[in-house]
Structures are given as structure tokens and as C-alpha cells.
Amino acid sequence: MSDLPQKVMINEEGPREGFQIESASIPTRDKVALIDMLSQTGVKHMQIVSFVNPKAVPGMADAEQVVTAVKMNPAIDYTGLWLNQRGYKRALATDRLTMEGAITLYASNGFLQRNQNRTPQQQLAAQHELIAMYQADGVPIKRAFISSAFGCNFEGDIPVARVVDLVGQVLAIAREHGENPGRVGLGDTMGWATPESIRRVVGAVRDQFPELPLSLHLHDTRGMGIANAYAGLQMGVDAYDSAVAGLGGCPFAGNRGAAGNVCTEDLVFMCEEMGIDTGIDLERMIECALFAEKVVGHPLSGSVKTGGILGKYRKAK
Amino acid sequence: MSDLPQKVMINEEGPREGFQIESASIPTRDKVALIDMLSQTGVKHMQIVSFVNPKAVPGMADAEQVVTAVKMNPAIDYTGLWLNQRGYKRALATDRLTMEGAITLYASNGFLQRNQNRTPQQQLAAQHELIAMYQADGVPIKRAFISSAFGCNFEGDIPVARVVDLVGQVLAIAREHGENPGRVGLGDTMGWATPESIRRVVGAVRDQFPELPLSLHLHDTRGMGIANAYAGLQMGVDAYDSAVAGLGGCPFAGNRGAAGNVCTEDLVFMCEEMGIDTGIDLERMIECALFAEKVVGHPLSGSVKTGGILGKYRKAK
């Protein structure tokens, strides 16, 4: 009937996804308080900041202060995001983050052009340089990523064969440098995926690379996030990026419209109710979601934080 | 891999679900304007009002005026909801609605007790009386419904076998009166279902009644609505109740938390993107959703109305 994993790994990206888009006036101590709360939920991987140009992303200008102030839980890999060498050096300089190298290719050339101002050839060359830099610093290559794998506002639908080909390309680049990224992530960067396209793309990648662990990065722009995660689970995908409370949605939309990542506590609710172990304490994650809402000062999109968990009704019975 | 239907029937319940919970101060003309807009979307079935005690549900006190003012599109079945004989007589008296008899059993005895103050035996007896009344008025029995089929705040989890048994019971009641409801609806009245429980319950009902057309009534309380609809589609269920913009959510939650039915335009988006014909014009449905938001005066939970459709990006390519 389906092939659900027994266990999934959740990579919490709420602090990074959220605070880079929220008002810059959120105090550093509130960001740190949210991260510290998230550290007590059982989550094992958390991306907490991005090292980007503070003029472009004022909400992340305090990235170093955040990293310095967080009470690091040794059971958790705390990571940061960077888009260039300058950001990478800032991350390295904090000396507190789990440094993980990632190599990224784009399924949409149009998006690659706008986002990085590069051709596919230039992007390939840049990945070789990145790996050399990571190797020089002893930073392991932990993940490869295919961006905009399910469709793109600048290019429309993406052929499935192109995604499969790109997965082969990132694996080849890594191999050339003696590296083996443990996992390849497929990104629905602009919220184009449906459950059926998730099944189609994951299925095609699986057919070609049956042993390759995959992860999904799902944006909830059109409300398909949880359904897409379910389709991923049915295909056996056992790792997901997600954001507490659905942090990352456009703060001006007033609702879940222009949305960030799929909501962590809703995803945890679905998994746990279906017998899939996330390692996460749902009640604590909901407390984090409610606190996140206080911190940003406007409603966030997650549902379970308002709808409530089922355990209390079962107990009350 | 899956057994998606080629076509689904959507029963729009936004006006009824929404206005019974929203502030009573919404002008009748705005309700009528929304219903008239919805009448131009291609939807074929629409529940527009409920005939209930105006003291308990002030937002529906103008039910008769709404029904009288709507510009009826002859391609659409406009229906109303009633909970007792008094409400039924009011609906009948408008002489403008498509009168459809429904018989309902409850999978949760606890909910039945609180909602109707009846034992299961009393509920069974009441259905016999209802059918006799419908038959006396020449109102066809068009639907049977199992409420709280996936879990209940007052009773906890519901055994699958109980739901299968209740489906057998409603069919037997109908048969006894020479009736055959065309379709049996399964209601996730309190938002307990997950995609896996949808598959489990629908699968069990299917095993016992392979030819019986089913429909799903899915509340989005915990954000599972679209994923649950996808699971229903995978099981071949081809009829869904839904609400434009997700109308019906608690107006005080400020977000999609305490939610109404699964959102029509998000459901239509998913279906159409997966090649399933809904007969609905998505752009027009989104216009209705945006108008609904204006009418109620606060953000509503649907995503596609903010995230936008994909056609424009495909055309712009």
C-alpha cells in the first residue's frame, strides 16, 4: 500500500527561514530564546542563522551575536547558511557551528541566472571551487541539493529527466573530489510541487539511484506542503526541512499565503499520528510555535498550535 | 501506484460553513454577492445557508432573505442545512432550494450525546422518522453521512470496524424504506484524520461495499485537510465538501487554526495540477476567495489565493 519510513529526521530551519524575512527590529535575545526553546524539543539538526549581506537582509545582521548567545545542546547540530565565500568565512569564524559543506545545482536555469547570476556551467565550476575550499578547511561535504526541482516561476515546469540528470551530476562532482554527500535534497523552492509530482520526481531519482538517501525541502506557498511531505513519506523519504509555526511566511500576507517551509509541528503531528518516529516532543514544539508567534508579533501559519494535539482527548476519555 | 479519479465533484459549503460562525453583522447583500460570484465558478453543488435557531446562530438569522435574493444558476444545486423538522420546514418553504434528504449516524456516541442529546438507538429511530417525512414531501434521499468517523474529542479514536458497521446500518435503513442514497459521506468532523487513517477507513469501507460511492467531509483543524483529500483521491474517492478560502475557521484565531472545511481553491489547485478535472475555474474561485476575505473582514486560511496559480508563469515563459 505504501512504504512509510519508521523514523524521519527533521531539520528545523525556522529561525533561519523566519528571521531573515521578519522585521529587523526583533531583539537578538528573543531569537536566542526561541532557539534555546527549540533545543529542548528533541530536534537534532537546526539551521539557526544565515550569513548574508546585512544591507540586503537586515533581519540577519545579528547572526554572529545569535550564534554566540545560544546555549548549545551537544546533542544538536547547529548550522548556518551562506551563499558565498564571505558568508562561509563568517560562519567558520564563529567557531560554534557545525560546519557542513553543501553543493547545489539548479534545475531552473532561469532561477540560477536571477539568483546567482550564473550559467549552469559557471554553477558547476563554482561547486568544484567550493569543494576545494571546504576540503582545505577540513569541512565535510554533508549534503547535495537540487534547487527548484519541481517547477519555477521563471522557467515553468521542470522535466523530471533533468532532475535525475542533475542528481547524477552532483554525485559525480563529489566523487571527483573523493567526497560522498550522505544525502541529496530536492527543493520545491517556489511551491510548485503536488503530491503526484513529488512521487514522480522522487520515483525517477530512486529508479536511477536506488540506495541514495533523499531529503525534501518543501515550501508551502500553495498549501501543498503537508500533502507533499506525505507523498514523500509514501516514497520512503525520511528527511525533511521544516520551520516551526511555518516561520518564513511573508509578514505582510497576514496568513499562510506567501509561505515559508512546511510547518514543523504540523509535520511532526502527521508523522507521530501515523506511527512514524520523529524524536520530537510535539507539546514542546507547539510551545515553541506559540512563542515564535509572540516574537514575530503576528499570526503564523501552522495549524496544530491552534488545533491542539489529540493526546489530551485520549487521556480524558 | 495510485488510483486517482479522473474527475471529482466539489460541494461548496463556504457560505454555510462560514456565515454561521462569522459575525452576525455581515450584510445580507454581501453574503448574496459571494454566493452569486461562486455561481459563476463552475461549481455544481453549493450549500448556501443553514436553517437553525437564530438565537444560537445569529449569523444565519437571514437565511430566508439570502435564499430569496440569490440569482439562481440553473446548472447548480443550491442546498441548505437543517438539524430538525422546524429547520427542514423553513428550507422547504423557501421553495427555491434543491431539497435533498440526508440520513446521518454518528461514529462517536459521546458526540451524538452532546450534539443531539440522543443515544445511538434514538438516532436510528430518528432517521426512520426523517425518511418517512421526506417521502411524504417527495424529497429524495440523496446522501447518507457518518459523522465523526475518524476520531472525536469526546470519545477519542474510533474503531474502523464501527465505521464499516455504521455504513451498513445507514444503507439498511434506507433499503427498508425503499431508498438508496447515492453516496455515503464520511466526516472528519473534528479534524482527527491523517492521510493514513483516511486510507485505512476508506479501504475498510471499500472492502465491504466495493460499489458504494463515497464522499469526504474534511475539517482542517490540524492542517491535514489537503493531505487527507490527497489520500482520499488515492483511494478513488471522487466527491469532497470544501469551503472557499477555508471559510468556517474561527474568526478569533486570526489564522487557520480552529478551522473549517478544507479550502476549495487549494483543493481545486491540487486536483487540476494533478490532471483531475473539477469543472471549476480556479481563477474565478480565487477571486471569490479574495472577496470572501473582504466580506468577513479578516484573513482566511486558504493558500493559493495568496500563493497564486501557476498558469501565468507557464504562459510568461
Interface residues (C-beta under 8 A of the other chain):
Chain A: M1 S2 L4 G151 C152 N153 F154 E155 G156 D157 G191 W192 T194 P195 E196 S197 R199 G203 D220 T221 R222 G223 M224 I226 A227 A229 Y230 A231 A253 G254 N255 R256 G257 A258 A259 C263 D266 F269 M270 E273 M274 G275 P299 L300 S301 G302 S303 V304 K305 T306 G307 G308 L310 Y313 R314 K317
Chain B: M1 S2 L4 G151 C152 N153 F154 E155 G156 D157 G191 W192 T194 P195 E196 S197 R199 G203 D220 T221 R222 G223 M224 I226 A227 A229 Y230 A231 A253 G254 N255 R256 G257 A258 A259 C263 D266 F269 M270 E273 M274 G275 P299 L300 S301 G302 S303 V304 K305 T306 G307 G308 L310 Y313 R314 K317
